[in-house]
Structures are given as structure tokens and as C-alpha cells.
Amino acid sequence: MESPGEGDASMFDDIEREAMREEGFDPDDPATKTAIDLVRWELALLRPDPEVEPG
């Protein structure tokens, strides 16, 4: 089983790919994909759990 982003040409849309290139990153580089996956995972940890009532 592949990890998220591996071999996935559609991991980024055209706008994201262009923005990464403008910042000097290669959207096809496995290290870039891994770094983005890590950031997305970390941000997901910060999202409130919809199953837990606030307060």
C-alpha cells in the first residue's frame, strides 16, 4: 500500500503546483510531497473533534 502522496500525480492542483514553483519548490519532488503531507497531518491534529461538544 502506498503512503499518501506517493505516485499521486494529482496530490496538488494546478494552482498549488504553480504556487510551490513560485516559492522555489518542486511539486514532483518526493521530499516536497512528504513535507506537505506532514504539515497537513499536523494541521488535522489541531482541528476540533466534531464528536466532542464544546464547553
C-alpha positions in Angstrom: 0.0 0.0 0.0 1.3 3.4 -0.9 1.6 6.2 1.6 -0.4 9.4 0.8 1.1 11.4 -2.0 3.4 8.6 -3.3 2.9 8.2 -7.0 -0.1 10.5 -6.8 0.2 13.0 -9.7 -3.0 14.7 -8.6 -1.8 15.4 -5.0 -1.7 19.1 -5.8 -4.0 21.0 -8.1 -2.6 23.4 -10.8 -2.8 26.4 -8.6 -0.9 24.7 -5.7 1.7 23.4 -8.1 2.3 26.9 -9.6 2.5 28.5 -6.1 5.1 25.9 -5.0 7.2 26.6 -8.1 7.0 30.3 -7.4 8.3 29.7 -3.9 11.2 27.6 -5.3 9.8 24.1 -4.5 9.4 21.2 -6.9 5.9 19.8 -6.5 7.1 16.5 -8.0 9.9 16.1 -5.5 9.1 13.2 -3.1 10.6 15.3 -0.2 8.1 18.2 -1.0 5.2 15.7 -1.0 6.3 14.2 2.3 6.7 17.7 3.9 3.2 18.8 2.7 1.7 15.5 4.0 3.4 16.1 7.4 2.0 19.7 7.6 -1.5 18.5 6.6 -1.3 15.8 9.2 -0.2 18.3 11.9 -3.0 20.7 11.0 -5.5 17.9 11.2 -4.4 17.3 14.8 -5.4 20.9 15.6 -8.9 20.7 14.2 -11.6 20.4 16.8 -13.2 17.0 17.0 -16.8 17.3 15.7 -17.8 14.4 18.0 -16.9 16.4 21.1 -19.3 19.1 22.4 -17.6 22.4 23.1 -17.6 23.7 26.6 
